Amino acid sequence: MRPGAVRRSPVELAGRVVLVTGASRGIGAATCAALTRRGAVVVAAGRDETALAEVAASSTVVADAADPAAAPALVAAAVDRHGRLDAVVANAGLGWAGEFAAMDPARITELVDVNLRAPMLLARAALPVLRRPGALVLVTSIAGLVGVPGETVYSVTKAGLETFATLLREETDGVTVSTVAPGAVDTGFFAGRGVPYDRRFPRPIPPSRVAEAVVEAIHRPRAPGGTTLARVPGPALGSRPQDLPRPGPPVQLSRTAGRPPVKP
């Protein structure tokens, strides 16, 4: 922890109402399961109604994150159904791999809408109604930290989300703003981006590992001024060797969030 940081008392998850987007499968579904095991009241949101029916949650909402009207509707649904909202996990995301010059402009717009605009709108809708102490967790990506050649737009949207979180921490009071940035994860994400994951190293981690980091970001926030940053490190596809962590099991890291230093 940085000098001046304080360790917040653990937040009891039992009975807390948590909204999770992108909950139909993968990290989102695993996060819902992990939160439910801890006694949270989970509102699972996603596009796939059939898949949502199999998710461990107290209630579900079918919504498309790309729709600007989805954010206020999701927050309203959580509060209307359960009377409160304690935490939000913005997990919905899309990927795409290939040369930027060959990328369909409509796909560029879609990635920006889902990966960046949607979580910003969700934060905007949730912050006024989140109970204090509250939590906002943004699922980003290691691609947003080191950049991945061949996934330019995806990397930029995730980097933008990291910057958004950094600045939002300076404006929040009583709500922790965290990011969880996984590397390769064993989900259907790679099929959805159009290029399968075929590397021998690093081996993708199970989504449950990322889910536990999300839960810990809500349960054990650290930082001054009610802000925190939690990450799950893992190599990004196409990362330079010097950017890759040493081989070993992925672990959760926490970094205290204070005002970022200003570089000349």
Helices and strands as residue ranges (DSSP letters): E 17-20, H 26-37, E 41-46, H 49-52, E 59-62, H 70-82, E 87-90, G 100-102, H 105-112, I 113-117, H 118-126, E 134-139, H 143-146, H 152-168, E 175-180, H 189-193, H 207-219, G 224-226, E 229-231, G 241-243, E 253-255
